[in-house]
Amino acid sequence: MVMDNFLIQVTGKKRVVLFSPRDAQYLYLSGTKSEVLNIDNPDLAKYPLFSKARWYECSLKAGDVLFIPGKTLWFHNVISEEFGVGVNVFWKHLPSECYDKTDTYGNKDPTAASRAAQILDRALKTLAELPEEYRDFYARRMVLHIQDKAYSKNFE
């Protein structure tokens, strides 16, 4: 989610679990969603790293409002505990050209991040042309280069 969001619970109850963007490596992301569907009883044989993810949980009842920060890329899981009505209010904080114009709810990555992922996919396809030992070496070198050039020192 790349847009900030107020989740307003009008009636009923919801359980909301938030995951820090620092735990993305444990969430088995496929696009903008986690492959781990049952967070309370995950298949740890299939998703062993999920047990390392820390989550923050709250329960919303009628009249409650939860701010879900999109600009800081917090992942969330919402479970309705009883029939109810919730309203989401989203807003953009980046310049409009950073968003996919077809993405009403801010679920898609910013356009620059999508382009970077496509370039990475092409680079990995190119590396696949090498024998395994070479592919491993150059992939590790690429990871180190990404860490050096793109990781923020502010979040360590």
Residue pairs with C-beta under 8 A, 6 or more apart in sequence:
1 32
1 68
1 70
1 73
1 74
1 75
1 76
1 105
1 106
1 107
2 70
2 71
2 73
2 94
2 99
2 106
2 107
2 108
2 109
2 110
3 70
3 71
3 90
3 91
3 92
3 93
3 99
3 105
3 106
4 67
4 68
4 69
4 70
4 71
4 90
4 91
4 93
5 67
5 68
5 70
5 88
5 89
5 90
5 106
6 65
6 66
6 67
6 68
6 88
6 89
7 14
7 16
7 60
7 65
7 66
7 68
7 78
7 86
7 87
7 88
8 64
8 65
8 86
8 87
8 88
8 89
9 60
9 61
9 62
9 63
9 64
9 65
9 66
9 84
9 85
9 86
10 62
10 84
10 85
10 86
10 87
11 62
11 83
11 84
11 85
12 61
12 62
12 80
12 81
12 82
12 83
12 84
12 85
12 86
13 59
13 60
13 61
13 62
13 80
13 81
13 82
13 84
14 59
14 60
14 78
14 79
14 80
14 81
14 84
14 86
15 57
15 58
15 59
15 60
15 78
15 79
15 81
16 57
16 58
16 59
16 60
16 66
16 68
16 76
16 77
16 78
16 79
17 39
17 55
17 56
17 57
17 76
17 77
17 78
17 79
18 55
18 56
18 57
18 68
18 74
18 75
18 76
19 27
19 53
19 54
19 55
19 56
19 74
19 75
19 76
19 77
20 54
20 56
20 74
21 72
21 73
21 74
21 75
22 155
23 52
23 53
23 54
24 73
24 75
25 49
26 49
26 50
26 51
26 52
26 53
27 34
27 36
27 50
27 53
27 75
28 34
28 35
28 36
28 47
28 49
28 50
29 35
29 75
32 107
32 108
32 109
34 75
34 77
35 47
36 42
36 43
36 47
36 50
39 50
39 55
39 77
42 50
42 51
44 50
44 51
58 66
59 81
60 66
60 86
62 84
68 74
68 76
70 90
70 93
70 106
71 93
71 94
88 105
90 104
90 105
90 106
92 99
92 106
94 110
97 111
98 110
98 111
98 112
99 106
99 108
99 110
99 111
100 108
100 110
100 111
100 114
102 108
108 114
109 117
123 142
124 139
127 135
127 138
127 139
127 142
128 135
130 138
